[in-house]
């Protein structure tokens, strides 16, 4: 919706630039939240490695 509003006020490249800015902003915010969550839970690389193996489950 925001892009539709600004479309008439700016040149054709501006909405794409704005879209990229919003994507980058959201990426940074999500990474900040993920980093905080990982720190709060005390997760480590070793813990993630263990979780990636399915908690001891074996593939069929």
N, C-alpha and C positions, 0 to 999 in steps of 0.2 A: 504494500500500500504506500509506503513512504516513497518508494521508487517512482510510482505513478505520479505522485504530487510534484516531485522535483523534476520529472522528465521534461516538462514544458519550460522550466526556468533555466536549464543548463544544456550544454551541448550533449551529443549522443554518448560521448565517452564518460561523462561524469557519473551517470547511474552505475556503470560497471565499476568505476573506481570506488564509489560508495559501497557497493556490494562487497568488494574485496576488503575494504576497511572494516565492515561489519563482521565479515567472516574471520578476519584476523583478531578483532576484538573478542569475539566469542571464543575463539581458540585459546587466547591468552587467559580468559576468565575460567574456562573449563579446566585448563592446565593448573591454574592456581588452586582451584577447588580440589582437584585430584591430588596435587602435591600435599595440600593440607590434610586431606583424608588419610593419605598414606602415612604421613607423619603421626597423626593422631592414633592410628591403629598400630603403629610400630612395624609396618610391613618392611621387608628387606628384599633385596634381589634374590637371595636364597629362598625366601618364603614364596616369592612369585614363581620361581623355578619349580618348587615343590608342588604348588597349586596347578601349574601347567601340566603336570603329569597325572592329573585326575585323582589326586588323593589316594594313590595306590591302585586305582582301577586299571584293568588291562583291556586293551582293544580286542574285539572279537576277530 
